[in-house]
Amino acid sequence: MNTQEIMTTLAVGGGLAVVLWVLAKVGRVLASVFEALAALAVLGVALWGLLRAVGWIVRQLVGHWRTCLALLALWGWCTVLGWVSLVVTVGVLAAVLLVWWRLDAVGYDQWCGRWLRAWWLRWALYGRKLAGWLHACGLTVRDDAIPVDVTVNLVSRRRKREAVAKARQASGVAVPKLLSVRSGPSWDEVRVRLVPGQKPEDFDEKARELAVARKVSRCQVRELEPNVVSIDFMRRDLLEAAVACLPVPEMLPTDGSGVDLRAVYAGSTEYGKPWTVPLMGRGAHTLVAGATGAGKGSVMWSPLVSAAPAIRAGLVRMSGIDPKAMELSYGRGIFARYGQSGKEALEILEALIDELENRKRVFAGNTREVPLSTEYPLELLEFDEIGALTRYTDRKTREAIVERVAVLATQGRALLFTVRGYVQEPTKDTVPVRELLPRRVALRVASKTQVPMVLGDGAYERGAWANRIPEGSAGVGYVWGEGIREPLRVRAGWVPDQTIKHLERYVTNGGASVVHLSDRRGERGTA
Ligand SMILES: Nc1ncnc2c1ncn2[C@@H]1O[C@H](COP(=O)(O)OP(=O)(O)OP(=O)(O)O)[C@@H](O)[C@H]1O
């Protein structure tokens, strides 16, 4: 090897050494950079996870603050006093509640049971399932403007379901928010806040679907605020068993009557509250519709039993038109005027109109409503099977009766005249004065089409399913309108035959005034 080759070899070797040295240096630097980046990435992921965890905890704390507080309290108890004392305390508490429930179910439910039940139902049922029910019933709003980017994992059905559920959220489906759950003896009231694009009527229309989803026989929707509705689910039926009417009092109250004729007990509502009806004043004219055996008799008698002291005191004067001759005749004694045929019905109506005209003469210009007194009592007309005389009789009598009932219904309120009619077939042909009797009660009717005839348009859709009342539930019906915002299921107090006789004795012992139909001008005799 000559000198030149040696020099070249040395130069190449030196160059290679330099390159290797540089590469080693660069490698070290790169390794440190990658190490730093990896460390940063790990730190970033850890921080991101931490932030998400903190976010989740905050969400839970805010969204389920009661549960969080309870868990915190339990943890604190276990830490300070030990779990044995906790188990013993919970056991004793459960035993006390059980005894309370056994001894006084009503008091227990009022003070404790309903809160516990509402909490439990929110947790176990509505919180978990309501969103799904609403979505299935078409009560969610899909925002199509939000782009959907879904990757569905088909590995298993469960994962597929989860992916679809996530996709539903991600695709901008706005679900009404569950606000609160209240639980009464028979109803759960689930309040939800509507999302933009919805209206309370959307929920009304889906009441039946929601009832099916919740597996209950009845669901009703009430509008609480423009954007808040209460979806009420009936867990059990408080009207399943017959409801008692008030007892006929033994003695006349010393203050005269003691009866508020604007809110007289008639039975019970499906919420377990008293159902009251006005016999006097605004909204007192009533039409009760129901197929044969639906219980029209109890809707008629139950308020009369409640108003017995006022009838006996002479503050209410009863008139009865009884084409069937089987209903009012059983308590004939309480009626000051009573008739069965078309001719007698006309005489009663004529007598009432004479009295009406008389009151007009006495009070016109002096007062806007006749003050109730024994001299000018409430004239209450019970018109059973009104259709028998407003349709199924000769034309002349029919027209005369319709005309007079219309006069009483349109002019009677301030002059203290009330008409209560009962009908099996609530068509306009059968009861031409239907619209003049504003308070309606729909007992069991023959068909779905009869529901709006009695209660008005939309009643069936809003839950007044009067055609589906079972035959065995006599006295059960729906009321709507006249201050009642949503169809309300009620059951009239059942009035046994002996109670009607008792009522008759109670009223006539005090000297019920009887107007003889021949004495048109209201001369009164005593029964
Ligand atoms: N509120 C009620 N609770 C329990 N049973 C009732 C009630 N009302 C009525 N009943 C019972 O139902 C049956 C029919 O009642 P009711 O005679 O009042 O029916 P209705 O509608 O007047 O029938 P119709 O038009 O044929 O006279 C009776 O045996 C009665 O005892």
The ligand as an SDF file (V2000), in Angstrom:
LIG
                    3D

 31 33  0  0  0  0  0  0  0  0999 V2000
 -122.0460    4.6420   41.8870 N   0  0  0  0  0  0  0  0  0  0  0  0
 -122.3920    3.3520   41.8480 C   0  0  0  0  0  0  0  0  0  0  0  0
 -121.6020    2.4340   42.4260 N   0  0  0  0  0  0  0  0  0  0  0  0
 -121.9400    1.1450   42.3910 C   0  0  0  0  0  0  0  0  0  0  0  0
 -123.0600    0.6640   41.7990 N   0  0  0  0  0  0  0  0  0  0  0  0
 -123.8710    1.5250   41.2120 C   0  0  0  0  0  0  0  0  0  0  0  0
 -123.5740    2.9230   41.1900 C   0  0  0  0  0  0  0  0  0  0  0  0
 -124.5580    3.5420   40.5240 N   0  0  0  0  0  0  0  0  0  0  0  0
 -125.4220    2.6050   40.1380 C   0  0  0  0  0  0  0  0  0  0  0  0
 -125.0090    1.3870   40.5560 N   0  0  0  0  0  0  0  0  0  0  0  0
 -125.7080    0.1250   40.3200 C   0  0  0  0  0  0  0  0  0  0  0  0
 -125.7730   -0.0710   38.9160 O   0  0  0  0  0  0  0  0  0  0  0  0
 -127.0720   -0.4830   38.5250 C   0  0  0  0  0  0  0  0  0  0  0  0
 -127.6480    0.4500   37.4670 C   0  0  0  0  0  0  0  0  0  0  0  0
 -127.7030    1.7480   38.0070 O   0  0  0  0  0  0  0  0  0  0  0  0
 -128.7470    2.8360   37.5000 P   0  0  0  0  0  0  0  0  0  0  0  0
 -130.1400    2.3030   37.5570 O   0  0  0  0  0  0  0  0  0  0  0  0
 -128.4620    4.0790   38.2310 O   0  0  0  0  0  0  0  0  0  0  0  0
 -128.3290    2.9470   35.9990 O   0  0  0  0  0  0  0  0  0  0  0  0
 -128.9730    3.9180   34.9170 P   0  0  0  0  0  0  0  0  0  0  0  0
 -127.8670    4.5030   34.1490 O   0  0  0  0  0  0  0  0  0  0  0  0
 -129.9390    4.8610   35.5550 O   0  0  0  0  0  0  0  0  0  0  0  0
 -129.7240    2.8760   33.9960 O   0  0  0  0  0  0  0  0  0  0  0  0
 -131.1240    3.0830   33.2460 P   0  0  0  0  0  0  0  0  0  0  0  0
 -130.9280    4.1920   32.2710 O   0  0  0  0  0  0  0  0  0  0  0  0
 -131.3730    1.7770   32.6020 O   0  0  0  0  0  0  0  0  0  0  0  0
 -132.0980    3.4260   34.3250 O   0  0  0  0  0  0  0  0  0  0  0  0
 -127.9090   -0.5400   39.7890 C   0  0  0  0  0  0  0  0  0  0  0  0
 -127.9810   -1.8700   40.2020 O   0  0  0  0  0  0  0  0  0  0  0  0
 -127.1330    0.2430   40.7990 C   0  0  0  0  0  0  0  0  0  0  0  0
 -127.2490   -0.3010   42.0940 O   0  0  0  0  0  0  0  0  0  0  0  0
  1  2  1  0
  2  3  1  0
  2  7  2  0
  3  4  2  0
  4  5  1  0
  5  6  2  0
  6  7  1  0
  6 10  1  0
  7  8  1  0
  8  9  2  0
  9 10  1  0
 10 11  1  0
 11 12  1  0
 11 30  1  0
 12 13  1  0
 13 14  1  0
 13 28  1  0
 14 15  1  0
 15 16  1  0
 16 17  2  0
 16 18  1  0
 16 19  1  0
 19 20  1  0
 20 21  2  0
 20 22  1  0
 20 23  1  0
 23 24  1  0
 24 25  2  0
 24 26  1  0
 24 27  1  0
 28 29  1  0
 28 30  1  0
 30 31  1  0
M  END
$$$$
